[in-house]
Amino acid sequence: MYIVTFVLILFLFFLSECRGQITVTQSPSLITAAQGKEVRINCKTSSRVDEGNDLAWYLQKPGEAPKLLIHDATSRYTGTPSRFSGSGSDSDFTLTIIQTEDTGDYYCQKSYKNLRQSASQ
């Protein structure tokens, strides 16, 4: 019984260590822009983003759920207006907004879609 418990604890320890952590930092944290001016939001990850620059950008307006704008760092999600564009690779990414009519909170996220896809196959 004790051996099984020890092996289980050891397995859980290694599982948590293998999972890995990526820290994502956005800057600036607050932007005030004049109407019609271009805005750039930067996103830096603590390690290189592999799997085809698997990084996503979201917009959350007050009282609404976050909406996906950009996936794979540069690809606009269906229905995302052309005033939004994503760029970057490795660990440095940028969301550019050509018009500032979209007030809200913007988030970048390292996506794990490839991991989810391979797990479901």
Beta strands, then each sheet from edge to edge (+ up, - down):
strand 1: 24-27
strand 2: 39-45
strand 3: 55-60
strand 4: 67-71
strand 5: 75-76
strand 6: 84-89
strand 7: 92-97
strand 8: 105-110
sheet 1: 1+ 2- 7+ 6-
sheet 2: 5+ 4- 3+ 8-
end
